[in-house]
Amino acid sequence: MRCSGGLHKGIILEKIAAKKLSCVKFDSQLQFYANIAVKESGSGEDFVRIQLEPLTTRIQEHAQAWVTSLCKLLNDSARDALFGLRNQLEGLMNDSKRPPDTLENLKTWNSNTSTFRNAAELYECTKSTISQSELNLAARG
């Protein structure tokens, strides 16, 4: 995901979004850019550090811009995933409100109940992962 060859950030972000990366992959990329964004200008003589200060500042600003863009992309992706799960859960809840009147409907109802439990667990897991990612982002500033 590192910007090379002058590629535009928007194009790279579109490619990242198309890959539908997990929160863990997003987090590793955010850590990479966040570390650059807060990195000190380095050790050395004062006259060297003074000359490198504008470059260091620009690199940190660029890395911070990437952190912001990746956070937005992660937020959009997570929001879409949660809305999809919510819609699935609502559909299953509506289906479960109708009592089964045939054996075939009972089988479908049992299957939906199992699917509902799995979807609810996935929703809670996803929500927990997103909360953890938000805490990590907040810790980075």
C-alpha positions in Angstrom: 0.0 0.0 0.0 3.0 2.3 0.1 2.7 5.1 -2.5 5.3 4.5 -5.2 5.8 5.7 -8.7 3.6 8.8 -8.1 0.4 6.9 -7.9 -2.6 8.9 -6.7 -3.8 8.1 -3.2 -7.4 7.9 -4.5 -6.5 5.1 -6.9 -4.7 3.2 -4.3 -7.6 3.6 -1.8 -10.0 2.3 -4.4 -7.8 -0.8 -4.9 -7.7 -1.3 -1.1 -11.5 -1.0 -0.8 -11.9 -3.5 -3.6 -9.8 -6.0 -1.7 -12.1 -5.8 1.3 -9.3 -6.2 3.8 -9.9 -7.4 7.3 -9.6 -5.1 10.3 -6.3 -6.7 11.1 -4.8 -5.8 7.7 -6.1 -2.2 8.0 -4.6 -2.0 11.5 -1.2 -3.1 10.3 -1.3 -0.4 7.5 -2.5 2.2 10.0 0.4 1.3 12.4 2.9 1.7 9.5 1.7 5.2 8.6 1.0 6.3 12.2 4.5 5.4 13.2 5.9 7.5 10.4 3.5 10.4 11.3 4.9 10.6 14.8 8.5 9.6 14.2 11.1 12.0 15.5 13.4 13.6 12.9 16.3 11.4 14.0 19.6 11.8 15.7 22.5 13.7 14.3 24.1 17.1 14.5 21.9 20.1 15.0 22.7 21.6 11.6 21.7 18.4 9.9 18.5 18.1 11.9 17.5 21.7 11.0 18.0 21.1 7.3 15.9 17.9 7.5 13.1 19.4 9.6 10.9 20.5 6.6 11.3 17.1 4.9 10.5 15.3 8.1 7.5 17.4 8.7 6.2 16.9 5.1 6.7 13.1 5.4 4.8 13.1 8.7 2.0 15.1 7.2 1.8 12.7 4.3 1.7 9.7 6.6 -1.0 11.4 8.7 -3.1 12.0 5.6 -2.8 8.3 4.8 -3.9 7.4 8.3 -6.9 9.6 7.9 -7.8 8.1 4.5 -7.3 4.5 5.7 -9.4 5.2 8.8 -12.2 6.5 6.6 -12.0 3.5 4.4 -12.0 1.2 7.4 -15.0 3.0 8.8 -17.0 2.8 5.6 -16.2 -0.9 5.2 -17.1 -1.8 8.7 -20.3 0.3 8.5 -21.3 -1.6 5.3 -20.6 -4.9 6.9 -22.6 -4.1 10.1 -25.6 -2.8 8.0 -25.5 -6.0 6.0 -25.5 -8.1 9.1 -28.2 -6.0 10.6 -30.4 -6.5 7.6 -29.8 -10.2 7.6 -30.7 -10.4 11.3 -33.9 -8.4 10.7 -34.9 -10.6 7.9 -34.3 -13.7 10.0 -36.3 -12.2 12.9 -39.2 -11.4 10.6 -39.2 -15.0 9.2 -39.1 -16.4 12.7 -42.2 -14.5 13.8 -44.4 -16.7 11.6 -45.1 -20.1 13.2 -44.3 -23.1 11.1 -47.4 -24.8 9.8 -45.8 -27.7 7.8 -42.9 -30.0 8.3 -41.0 -28.2 5.5 -41.7 -24.8 7.2 -40.5 -26.2 10.5 -37.2 -27.3 8.8 -36.8 -23.9 7.3 -37.6 -22.3 10.7 -35.0 -24.4 12.5 -32.4 -23.6 9.8 -33.2 -19.9 10.1 -32.8 -20.1 13.9 -29.4 -21.6 13.5 -28.4 -19.0 10.9 -29.8 -16.3 13.2 -27.6 -17.4 16.1 -24.5 -17.6 13.8 -25.3 -14.1 12.4 -25.8 -12.7 15.9 -22.4 -14.1 17.0 -20.7 -12.7 13.9 -22.3 -9.3 14.5 -21.1 -9.2 18.1 -17.6 -10.4 17.0 -17.5 -7.7 14.3 -18.7 -5.0 16.6 -16.0 -6.0 19.1 -13.3 -6.0 16.5 -14.4 -2.5 15.3 -14.5 -1.2 18.9 -10.9 -2.5 19.4 -9.8 -0.8 16.2 -11.4 2.4 17.3 -9.5 2.2 20.6 -6.3 1.6 18.7 -7.0 4.6 16.4 -7.8 6.8 19.4 -4.5 5.8 21.0 -2.7 7.0 17.9 -4.3 10.4 18.0 
